[in-house]
Amino acid sequence: MKTTIIKTLLLSTLISPAIQAANHQALTDMDFHNPDPAKVQLGKFLFYDKIISGNKNISCASCHHPLAGTGDGLALPVGEGGKGLGVTRDTGTGDDAIHERVPRNAPQLFNLGAKEFVTMFHDGRVTENPDHPSGFDSPAGDDLLPGLDHSLAVQAMFPPTSATEMAGQAGENNVADAAAAGNVREVWRLLTKRVTDIAEYSELLSQVYPSETITFAHIANAIGAFEATAYRADNSPFDRYLRGEDTLSFSAERGFQIFKNKGNCASCHSGALQTDHDFHALGIPQIGPGKGDGIDGQDDFGREQVTGDSADRYRFRTPTLRNVAITGPWGHDGAYDTLEAMVMHHINPVESLNNYDISQARLPYNAELSPLDGIAHNDLARRAAIEGAIEISSVNLNQKQISYLLDFLNALTDSASLDMRSTVPNRVPSGLPIAD
């Protein structure tokens, strides 16, 4: 009898992954965009090339670098005018110093090439819309160029139009002047000419897009193709578990059960990539310069900026949790510098909000900007408004259960994402330096 029980338990352990895989969706190649390798190579160059910034001093990779989990390791990015890479990046000096911090955390790029990602940015201001002539809703409205492949490509259209992110300030260059005037099509035209004037880029573009008149949409499509391919991450322990190839560790398995049940995490972090693609108000502390909302512009009303509906105030998009352990800081403004702190916020958001210590935020010091970082959070009325919008309830988890939950979140890390040096080119066709 004892031997039979042992054999039964052993068999149950061996078939457990297959059973689990039957109950949860495993990702396949069909779930992802799979672009032409030539387009990916073109996008790789463009992603790292500062030629598409107004002052030719910042690239996409400056704020989305593989050595920083496809972000920059900072709570809020240091955009155009900054120096350095990742957490070493500073706010620049003299006339070249940044004018403000980028108001929201640099979003990670892992698995955004999955077809289910039709909405981009923390507030969802880019999303597929088959009823729009361009196929997308975006800040450009009817000015958005035609021929964009998907929302990830659309997203790549906009950082070059932002003075804070890539364009520079009015008077510094013609791209910045066009951006300041709100003429996004002129921004894109000027940058496209810069790229096509480089012989190597002209040749690569003609190979990828034969017989087509090149616009910035083609450039954005190539960048999106690179991001979709280079940052695909679907071979984590959890993926192998879903495919029935392996088991989770005991603690990660316990954490998965807490994630689905008592922790109530899966109510928002659902689906194959742990996101419902919706928007929720979690009461994340507001730090940094804000997005121009409120009486002094120091607030960030989140999704309300897109919908105009006050019911969406302080709501932000649910991020995927794939590779979450390596994509900090966490929160729409990077308020939390450890994954455990982010988890603790979800467990008791009201307490976490009201006891938040801004000193944990990775914000390079700047004599003019640093005094602004805590204005919204330290204002009791504004903090009360954020608290009043919180949609999630506290969860009673003990320290052991929290440890199990963190072990599960770590099991969402694809080990291939820990060393992505191969995604960085040795040079770019413009001849500009890659490193800051």
C-alpha positions as CSV (number, residue, x, y, z in Angstrom):
1,M,0.0,0.0,0.0
2,K,2.8,2.4,1.0
3,T,4.7,1.6,-2.3
4,T,1.6,2.3,-4.3
5,I,1.1,5.7,-2.7
6,I,4.7,6.6,-3.4
7,K,4.4,5.5,-7.0
8,T,1.2,7.5,-7.4
9,L,2.8,10.6,-5.9
10,L,5.8,10.2,-8.2
11,L,3.7,9.9,-11.3
12,S,1.7,12.9,-10.3
13,T,4.9,14.9,-10.0
14,L,6.1,13.8,-13.4
15,I,2.9,14.7,-15.2
16,S,2.1,17.8,-13.3
17,P,3.6,20.2,-15.9
18,A,1.5,18.7,-18.7
19,I,-1.6,19.0,-16.6
20,Q,-0.7,22.6,-15.8
21,A,0.0,23.4,-19.4
22,A,-3.4,22.2,-20.3
23,N,-4.9,24.7,-17.9
24,H,-2.8,27.7,-18.9
25,Q,-1.9,29.1,-22.3
26,A,1.7,28.5,-23.5
27,L,3.1,31.0,-26.0
28,T,4.0,29.9,-29.6
29,D,5.6,31.6,-32.6
30,M,2.1,32.4,-33.8
31,D,1.6,34.7,-30.9
32,F,4.4,37.0,-32.1
33,H,5.2,39.2,-35.0
34,N,8.1,37.5,-37.0
35,P,9.6,40.2,-39.3
36,D,12.1,39.8,-42.1
37,P,15.7,39.6,-40.8
38,A,16.8,42.4,-43.1
39,K,14.2,44.7,-41.5
40,V,15.4,43.6,-38.0
41,Q,19.0,44.4,-38.9
42,L,18.0,47.8,-40.2
43,G,16.0,48.5,-37.0
44,K,19.0,47.4,-34.9
45,F,21.1,50.1,-36.4
46,L,18.4,52.7,-36.1
47,F,17.5,51.8,-32.5
48,Y,21.1,52.6,-31.5
49,D,21.7,55.5,-33.8
50,K,21.6,59.1,-32.4
51,I,20.9,60.4,-35.9
52,I,17.2,60.4,-35.2
53,S,17.5,62.8,-32.3
54,G,17.4,66.6,-32.9
55,N,20.9,67.3,-31.5
56,K,22.2,63.9,-32.5
57,N,23.0,63.1,-28.9
58,I,20.5,60.5,-27.8
59,S,19.1,57.2,-29.3
60,C,16.3,54.9,-28.4
61,A,18.7,52.7,-26.6
62,S,19.8,55.6,-24.3
63,C,16.6,55.0,-22.3
64,H,15.8,51.4,-23.4
65,H,19.1,49.6,-23.1
66,P,19.5,45.8,-22.8
67,L,22.1,46.3,-20.0
68,A,19.3,47.9,-18.0
69,G,16.5,45.5,-18.7
70,T,15.4,47.5,-21.8
71,G,14.8,50.5,-19.6
72,D,17.4,52.8,-18.0
73,G,17.4,51.7,-14.3
74,L,16.2,55.2,-13.3
75,A,12.8,56.1,-11.8
76,L,12.4,58.8,-14.4
77,P,14.5,59.0,-17.6
78,V,17.2,61.6,-18.3
79,G,16.4,62.4,-21.8
80,E,17.9,64.8,-24.4
81,G,21.0,66.6,-22.9
82,G,21.9,64.0,-20.4
83,K,25.2,62.1,-20.3
84,G,26.0,58.5,-19.4
85,L,24.2,55.2,-19.5
86,G,21.7,53.6,-17.1
87,V,22.0,54.5,-13.5
88,T,25.2,56.5,-14.2
89,R,23.3,58.9,-16.5
90,D,23.4,62.5,-15.2
91,T,21.3,65.5,-16.1
92,G,24.0,67.3,-18.2
93,T,25.7,70.6,-17.6
94,G,25.5,74.2,-18.7
95,D,23.4,75.0,-21.7
96,D,23.2,71.3,-22.6
97,A,21.6,70.4,-19.2
98,I,18.1,68.8,-19.4
99,H,15.1,71.1,-18.9
100,E,13.1,68.5,-17.0
101,R,13.0,64.9,-16.2
102,V,11.0,62.7,-18.5
103,P,7.7,62.5,-16.5
104,R,7.1,58.7,-16.7
105,N,9.3,55.7,-16.2
106,A,10.9,54.3,-19.4
107,P,8.7,51.2,-20.1
108,Q,10.5,47.9,-20.7
109,L,10.3,46.4,-24.2
110,F,10.1,42.6,-23.5
111,N,7.6,40.7,-25.5
112,L,5.9,43.9,-26.9
113,G,6.2,42.1,-30.3
114,A,3.5,39.7,-29.1
115,K,0.4,40.3,-31.3
116,E,-1.8,40.9,-28.2
117,F,0.0,44.1,-27.5
118,V,-2.1,46.6,-29.5
119,T,-1.9,49.4,-26.9
120,M,1.3,51.3,-26.0
121,F,2.5,53.8,-23.4
122,H,1.5,54.0,-19.7
123,D,-1.7,55.8,-20.6
124,G,-2.5,53.9,-23.7
125,R,-2.4,56.9,-26.0
126,V,-1.4,54.6,-29.0
127,T,-3.7,51.8,-29.8
128,E,-5.1,50.0,-32.8
129,N,-8.3,51.4,-34.3
130,P,-9.5,49.9,-37.6
131,D,-11.9,52.8,-38.0
132,H,-9.1,55.3,-38.2
133,P,-7.6,55.9,-41.6
134,S,-4.2,55.1,-40.3
135,G,-5.4,52.1,-38.4
136,F,-4.4,53.6,-35.1
137,D,-5.4,56.2,-32.5
138,S,-2.4,58.3,-31.5
139,P,-1.4,61.8,-30.3
140,A,-0.8,62.7,-34.0
141,G,-4.4,62.1,-34.9
142,D,-4.9,62.5,-38.6
143,D,-1.2,63.4,-39.1
144,L,0.0,59.9,-38.3
145,L,1.7,58.6,-41.4
146,P,0.2,55.6,-43.2
147,G,1.8,52.2,-43.6
148,L,2.7,51.4,-40.0
149,D,3.0,47.7,-39.2
150,H,1.6,47.6,-35.7
151,S,1.3,49.5,-32.4
152,L,4.9,48.9,-31.5
153,A,6.0,50.7,-34.7
154,V,3.6,53.5,-34.0
155,Q,5.1,53.9,-30.5
156,A,8.5,54.5,-32.1
157,M,7.2,57.5,-34.0
158,F,6.8,59.7,-31.0
159,P,10.0,60.0,-28.8
160,P,11.7,61.9,-31.7
161,T,8.9,64.5,-31.6
162,S,9.4,65.2,-27.8
163,A,11.6,68.1,-26.7
164,T,12.4,66.3,-23.5
165,E,13.0,62.9,-24.9
166,M,14.9,63.3,-28.2
167,A,14.1,66.5,-30.2
168,G,15.8,69.1,-28.1
169,Q,14.6,72.6,-27.3
170,A,13.3,75.2,-29.8
171,G,16.2,77.1,-31.3
172,E,18.7,74.3,-30.9
173,N,18.0,72.5,-34.3
174,N,15.4,72.5,-37.0
175,V,13.8,69.2,-35.7
176,A,13.3,70.8,-32.3
177,D,11.8,73.9,-33.9
178,A,9.3,71.7,-35.8
179,A,8.5,69.8,-32.6
180,A,7.9,73.0,-30.7
181,A,5.5,74.2,-33.4
182,G,3.6,70.9,-33.1
183,N,4.4,70.0,-36.7
184,V,5.1,66.3,-36.3
185,R,5.1,65.6,-40.0
186,E,7.9,68.0,-40.5
187,V,9.8,66.4,-37.6
188,W,9.5,63.0,-39.3
189,R,10.4,64.5,-42.8
190,L,13.5,66.1,-41.5
191,L,14.7,63.0,-39.7
192,T,13.9,60.8,-42.7
193,K,16.1,63.0,-44.9
194,R,18.9,62.7,-42.4
195,V,18.7,59.0,-42.5
196,T,18.3,58.6,-46.3
197,D,21.2,61.0,-46.9
198,I,23.5,58.4,-45.4
199,A,24.5,56.1,-48.2
200,E,24.5,52.9,-46.1
201,Y,21.0,53.6,-44.7
202,S,19.8,54.4,-48.2
203,E,21.0,51.1,-49.5
204,L,19.6,49.1,-46.5
205,L,16.2,50.9,-46.9
206,S,16.0,50.1,-50.6
207,Q,16.7,46.4,-49.8
208,V,14.0,46.2,-47.1
209,Y,11.5,48.5,-48.9
210,P,12.1,48.2,-52.6
211,S,10.3,50.6,-54.9
212,E,8.8,52.5,-51.9
213,T,9.1,56.2,-51.1
214,I,10.7,56.2,-47.7
215,T,9.0,57.9,-44.9
216,F,9.6,57.9,-41.1
217,A,6.9,55.1,-41.0
218,H,9.4,52.8,-42.7
219,I,12.0,53.8,-40.1
220,A,9.6,53.1,-37.2
221,N,8.6,49.8,-38.7
222,A,12.2,48.7,-38.8
223,I,12.7,49.8,-35.1
224,G,9.6,48.0,-34.1
225,A,10.8,44.9,-36.0
226,F,14.1,44.9,-34.1
227,E,12.3,45.4,-30.7
228,A,9.9,42.6,-31.5
229,T,12.7,40.2,-32.3
230,A,15.5,41.1,-30.0
231,Y,13.4,41.4,-26.8
232,R,11.2,38.4,-27.2
233,A,11.4,36.5,-23.9
234,D,9.3,33.4,-23.7
235,N,11.7,30.7,-22.4
236,S,11.4,31.4,-18.7
237,P,11.0,28.5,-16.1
238,F,7.3,29.4,-16.2
239,D,7.1,29.0,-20.0
240,R,8.8,25.6,-19.8
241,Y,6.3,24.7,-17.1
242,L,3.4,25.7,-19.3
243,R,4.8,23.7,-22.2
244,G,5.0,20.7,-20.0
245,E,8.8,20.6,-20.3
246,D,9.7,21.2,-16.6
247,T,8.4,21.7,-13.1
248,L,8.5,24.9,-11.1
249,S,10.5,24.9,-7.9
250,F,8.5,24.2,-4.8
251,S,8.6,27.9,-3.7
252,A,7.7,29.2,-7.2
253,E,4.8,26.8,-7.4
254,R,3.5,28.0,-4.1
255,G,4.0,31.6,-5.3
256,F,2.0,30.8,-8.4
257,Q,-0.9,29.5,-6.4
258,I,-0.8,32.7,-4.2
259,F,-0.6,34.8,-7.4
260,K,-3.7,33.2,-8.8
261,N,-5.7,32.9,-5.6
262,K,-5.1,34.6,-2.2
263,G,-2.9,37.3,-3.7
264,N,-5.5,38.2,-6.3
265,C,-2.7,39.2,-8.7
266,A,-4.1,37.4,-11.7
267,S,-7.3,39.5,-11.6
268,C,-5.2,42.2,-13.5
269,H,-2.1,40.3,-14.4
270,S,-3.9,37.7,-16.4
271,G,-3.3,35.8,-19.7
272,A,-0.2,34.4,-21.2
273,L,1.8,37.5,-20.6
274,Q,0.3,38.5,-17.2
275,T,-1.6,41.6,-18.3
276,D,-5.2,42.3,-18.9
277,H,-4.2,45.3,-21.1
278,D,-6.5,47.5,-19.1
279,F,-6.0,50.5,-16.9
280,H,-6.1,50.6,-13.1
281,A,-5.5,53.1,-10.3
282,L,-3.1,51.5,-7.8
283,G,-2.2,54.6,-5.8
284,I,1.4,54.7,-6.9
285,P,3.1,57.7,-5.3
286,Q,3.4,60.6,-7.7
287,I,7.0,61.8,-8.1
288,G,8.8,63.9,-10.6
289,P,7.6,66.9,-12.7
290,G,4.1,65.5,-13.5
291,K,2.4,65.5,-16.9
292,G,1.0,69.0,-16.8
293,D,-2.1,68.2,-14.9
294,G,-3.4,69.9,-11.8
295,I,-3.1,73.6,-10.8
296,D,0.6,73.7,-11.3
297,G,1.2,70.9,-13.8
298,Q,2.9,68.7,-11.2
299,D,0.1,66.0,-11.3
300,D,-0.2,63.1,-13.7
301,F,-3.8,62.1,-14.3
302,G,-2.8,59.0,-16.3
303,R,-5.4,57.5,-18.6
304,E,-7.7,60.6,-18.2
305,Q,-5.3,62.5,-20.4
306,V,-6.3,60.2,-23.3
307,T,-10.0,59.6,-22.6
308,G,-11.0,63.0,-21.0
309,D,-13.0,61.0,-18.5
310,S,-12.3,61.9,-14.9
311,A,-13.2,58.3,-13.9
312,D,-9.9,57.4,-15.5
313,R,-7.8,59.7,-13.3
314,Y,-4.7,58.0,-11.9
315,R,-5.3,54.9,-14.0
316,F,-2.3,53.4,-15.8
317,R,-1.9,50.4,-18.0
318,T,-1.3,47.0,-16.5
319,P,2.3,46.0,-17.5
320,T,3.3,42.5,-18.5
321,L,5.2,40.7,-15.7
322,R,7.5,38.8,-18.0
323,N,11.1,39.6,-16.9
324,V,9.7,41.8,-14.2
325,A,12.5,40.9,-11.8
326,I,15.0,42.7,-14.1
327,T,13.0,45.7,-15.3
328,G,13.0,48.0,-12.3
329,P,12.4,50.5,-11.0
330,W,8.6,49.8,-10.9
331,G,5.5,51.8,-11.2
332,H,4.5,54.3,-13.9
333,D,7.0,56.8,-12.5
334,G,9.5,54.3,-11.2
335,A,8.6,55.2,-7.6
336,Y,9.7,51.8,-6.2
337,D,13.3,50.7,-6.5
338,T,12.9,47.1,-5.5
339,L,10.5,44.4,-6.7
340,E,9.6,43.6,-3.1
341,A,8.6,47.2,-2.4
342,M,6.4,47.1,-5.5
343,V,4.8,43.8,-4.2
344,M,4.3,45.3,-0.8
345,H,2.5,48.3,-2.3
346,H,0.0,45.9,-4.0
347,I,-0.5,44.2,-0.6
348,N,-1.4,47.4,1.2
349,P,-1.6,50.3,-1.2
350,V,-2.9,52.9,1.2
351,E,-0.3,52.3,3.8
352,S,2.4,52.1,1.2
353,L,1.3,55.4,-0.5
354,N,1.2,57.3,2.8
355,N,4.5,56.0,4.1
356,Y,6.4,56.3,0.9
357,D,10.0,57.5,1.2
358,I,11.1,59.3,-1.9
359,S,14.8,58.8,-1.1
360,Q,14.4,55.3,-2.6
361,A,13.7,56.7,-6.0
362,R,16.6,56.6,-8.5
363,L,16.7,60.2,-9.5
364,P,20.0,61.8,-10.5
365,Y,20.5,65.0,-8.4
366,N,20.0,68.3,-10.1
367,A,19.9,71.6,-8.2
368,E,17.0,72.9,-10.2
369,L,15.0,69.8,-10.7
370,S,15.4,67.8,-7.5
371,P,13.3,70.2,-5.4
372,L,10.4,69.5,-7.7
373,D,10.4,65.8,-7.4
374,G,8.3,65.5,-4.2
375,I,5.9,68.4,-4.7
376,A,2.9,66.3,-5.6
377,H,3.5,63.5,-3.1
378,N,4.1,65.8,-0.2
379,D,0.9,67.7,-0.9
380,L,-1.6,66.0,1.5
381,A,-4.6,67.0,-0.7
382,R,-3.1,65.5,-3.8
383,R,-2.1,62.4,-2.0
384,A,-5.6,62.0,-0.6
385,A,-7.0,62.3,-4.2
386,I,-4.6,59.5,-5.3
387,E,-5.6,57.4,-2.3
388,G,-9.3,57.9,-3.0
389,A,-8.9,56.5,-6.5
390,I,-7.3,53.3,-5.5
391,E,-9.1,50.3,-7.0
392,I,-7.4,47.4,-5.4
393,S,-7.9,46.0,-1.9
394,S,-5.4,45.1,0.7
395,V,-4.3,41.5,0.9
396,N,-3.3,39.6,4.0
397,L,0.0,37.8,3.2
398,N,2.6,36.8,5.7
399,Q,6.4,37.1,5.0
400,K,6.7,33.5,3.9
401,Q,3.9,33.9,1.4
402,I,5.5,37.1,0.1
403,S,8.7,35.2,-0.4
404,Y,6.9,32.5,-2.4
405,L,5.2,35.2,-4.5
406,L,8.6,36.8,-5.3
407,D,10.0,33.4,-6.2
408,F,7.2,33.0,-8.7
409,L,7.9,36.4,-10.2
410,N,11.5,35.5,-10.6
411,A,10.4,32.4,-12.4
412,L,9.1,34.7,-15.1
413,T,12.6,35.7,-16.1
414,D,14.0,34.3,-19.4
415,S,17.7,33.6,-18.7
416,A,18.5,34.7,-22.3
417,S,17.5,38.2,-21.3
418,L,20.3,38.3,-18.7
419,D,22.9,38.7,-21.4
420,M,21.8,40.6,-24.4
421,R,25.1,41.9,-25.6
422,S,24.5,40.4,-29.0
423,T,21.6,42.8,-29.5
424,V,24.0,45.8,-29.5
425,P,25.8,46.7,-32.8
426,N,29.5,47.5,-32.9
427,R,28.8,50.7,-34.9
428,V,26.0,52.6,-36.6
429,P,25.9,53.8,-40.2
430,S,25.9,57.5,-39.2
431,G,29.3,57.1,-37.6
432,L,28.0,58.7,-34.4
433,P,29.2,57.1,-31.1
434,I,26.9,54.5,-29.7
435,A,27.9,54.9,-26.0
436,D,27.1,58.2,-24.3
